[in-house]
């Protein structure tokens, strides 16, 4: 019996070691491109061809050039354009998704199931299939010229939010309906139940929705390129960084492009670090409830 126990313990330790080694290898594979881009952003050598992986000298000139040399590529403006569009879209999308998810989870009405089925079917098709139709609709309302491009992008990114409710709805379904009924008996309205009871218990899904709603416009290239057109004043960072890799610009702007890629990742990292504590609080609150 003792030998059998020792054998099982040894087998468990070997399995744990192999699993951890496999995870370490995967982590290194995942981290390597990030590490390479960060090193590239501090490189002195110009152009896309490098003689060694580790640069011989490190410099901040690429970051300085990115934010000061705005004659050709106005990265600060693109960054602020994307930040403004992402924040507005994030607020609208988060409210739409959570509100629709709550309604479909708690209320019962005739078109509830047909709407869910239609939304699921439409969600199977990639969004860019409707890109041309959306562009001409926006063009018909004169939203593809000048500052109206910002409004057009916000409408595009937040307009389809009502179809992305399945994850949040599934989370709301796990919250007991007895909480809603008790609050209504005490005189609470539907809005009170949603904002004061359901939302505090749903911090994990709120964090998930906010991150997803912010990252979609922040990283999008296809819709932004079609709607923004050829006017660089209304580019987002994704379009702007892409133009740095053109044949005539790549020699002088390849390293600043890497610096821009690092800068683009900073807001997402800050948002995730800030919201992570609410995710943990929500989980502990849900367990206590």
N, C-alpha and C positions, 0 to 999 in steps of 0.2 A: 504493500500500500504506500509505504514511504517512497519507494523507488518510482512508483507511478506518479506520485505528487511532484517529486523532483523533476521527472521527465516533462510533466506538463508545465512546470515553472520555467524550465530551461527553454522549452518550445515557445512559451509566451515571450520570454526575453528576446529570443532570436527574431521572432516575428516583429516585435516592437522596434528592434534595431534596424531591420530591413525596411520597415515602413518609414521610419524617421530618415534613413539614408535616402530613400526614394523621394521624400518630401524636400529634403535638402537639395537634391539634384534639380527638382522642379523649381524650387525657389531661385537657385542660381540661374537657371535658364530664363526665368521670368524677370529677374533683376538685371541680367546682363545688358539688354537693350537700353534700359533706363540709365545704367551706369555709363554706357558708351555715349549716349546723347549728352549727358552731363559733362563728361570729359571733353567731348567735341565742342561744347559751348565755350570752353576755356582755352581752346587751341589757338596758337598764334598762326600756324600755317593756313594759307588760303586754299580754296578749292575742295572738291569732293574726294580727291585722291590723297591718301595718307601713307606714309612710309612705315609707321609703327602705331600700334594700338595706344600706347601711353605717350602723350605729348611730351616733348622735351622741355617746353616752357608753358606756363599757365598765365593767362591774362584775362582781365575784365573788359578789354577793349570791345569785344563782341557785344556785350550787354550795353556798353556806352554807345556804340554805334547804332544799336537797335533802337534806342530811345532818343538819340540826338540827331542822327542823320535821317531826317524825315523828308528830304527833297524827293526821293524816289518812292520809298516805302514808309508810310506814316504809321508805324506800329502802335504808338500810343493812342492814336485815334481809333484804329481798328480794335484795340483792346477795350477801350471805353464803349465803342459801339456794341461789341459782343457782350460786355458786362451789363449794359443797359437792357439789351434785348433779353438776355438770359434771366435777369432779375424779374423783369415784368412778366415774361412767359412763365417763370417758376411760380410766381404768386397766383396767376390766373389758373394755371394747370393744376397746382396743388389743391386749390379750392374746388375746382370742377371735379377732379378725380375723387376727392374725399366726400364731397356732397353727393355725387351720383352713386358712389359705393354705399354710402349710408342709406340712401333712398332704396336702392335695390336690395339691400340686406334686411331692412326693417319694414318697409311698406309693401303692401300687396295691391296691385292694380292690374287691369286687363292686359295691357301691352308689355308687362314686365318681362315675361318669358320670351315673347317674340323679339323684344329689343335686345335681350341678352344673346339670343341665338344669332341675330343679325350682326351684332357687335363682334361676336366670336368669329363669324365668317369673314367679315371685313378685316378683322385683325390678322387673318392669315395672309393677306396680300401686302406686299411691301408698299410703304407710303409713297415712294417715288413714282409708282405707276400712275398716280394722279397728278404728277408734277406739272405737266403741260396744261391740263385743264385748270388747275389752280392758278397758274401763271396768267392765263388769259382772263380768268374771272377777276383777278386782282388788277390786271391791266384795264379791264372794262370800267373799274371804279377809280382809275387813275392813281393806283397805289404802288406803281412800280417806278416812280420818278421822284427824285429829290428826297426830302426827309420822310415822305410817306413810306419809303422802303422799310423804315424801322417798324411802322405800324403793320405793314404787310407781313413782315417776318414774325412779329408777335402773334398776329392772327393765325398764321400757318402753324406755328409751334404749339399754340394753346387750343386751336380749333378742334383738333382730333383728340383732346384730352378725355372726352366722354367715352371713348372706346377702350381706355386703359384702366378699367375699374376692377378687373377680375381679382388681382392680388389683394387690393384693399378690401374688396367685398368679402373675400374669403377670410380675412382677418376679422372683420366686423362680425361675421357669422359665429366666430368663436366666443364673442362676448355675450353673456347670458341676457336674454330679453327681459328677464325679471327686473334688471336694473332700470330699464326703460319704463316698465309698467309701474314700478314703485315711485319713480320720479314723477310720472304723469298723475298718479294718485295724489301726490303731494302738491300738485298744481303747476308742474313744470310744462313748458311748451316743447314742441318738437325741436326747436332751435336750442332751447336750454339743455335738452337731453344730448343733442349732438355736440354742442360746444363745451358743456360743463361736465359731462359724464363720459361720453364716448371718446372724445379727443384726449383727455388726460390718460385714459387707459390704452390709447392707441399710438403712443409715441413712436414705437418701432416702425409702424407702417407709415406714419407721418414723415419720419426721417427718410425712409426709403423713397417715398413719393417726392419729397423735396429734392433729394440728390438726383433722382432720375429726371425730374422736370428741369433741373438746372443744367445737367450735363448734355441733354439732347440739343438745345440750341447752342451751347458753348462749343460742342464738337462737330456740329453739322457742317457739311460742305455743299451737298448737292442742292438743297433748296436755297441756301444762301447765295450760291453762285448764280442760279437761274434768276432769282428775284433781284439781286443787287446789280446784275448786269455788268457793264464795263466801267462804271464810275468808281474809282478806288476810294473816294471819300466815304462810301457807305459799305465798304468791305467789312467782313468779320475777320477774326484772326485766322480762321481756317483758310479762307480765300487768300488773305494777305501772305501767309506763310507759303502757300502753294506757289504764288507768283515769284517768290524768291528763288525757286528752283528752276526757273526758265533758263534756257540755254545761254542767254546773254547776261544773266545775273548770277548764275550759280557759282562762278569762280570767286566773286567778291562777297557773296551773301550766304554761302553754305554754312559757315560757322555761326554767323548771326541768326540764321534759320534755326540752328540747334539751340541757341540761347532763347529764341522766341518760343520754341517747343517747351523748354524748361519753365519759362514764365507762364505759359498757358496752363501748365499743370498745377501751379501754385494756388489759384483760387479754389479749385476742386479739392485739393488737399486740405486747405484751411477750413472749407465748409464741412468736409468729412470729419476732421478732428473736432470741430466745434459741436457738430450734431451727434457725435458718438456718445457723449455723456447722456444726452436725452434718450438715446436708444437703450442704454443700460438702465436708466431710471424707469423707462417704460416697461421693460421686462420685469424689474423687481416689483413695480406697482401692480402689474398684471398678476404676478404670482401671489402677492398679498391679497388682491381682490378675490 
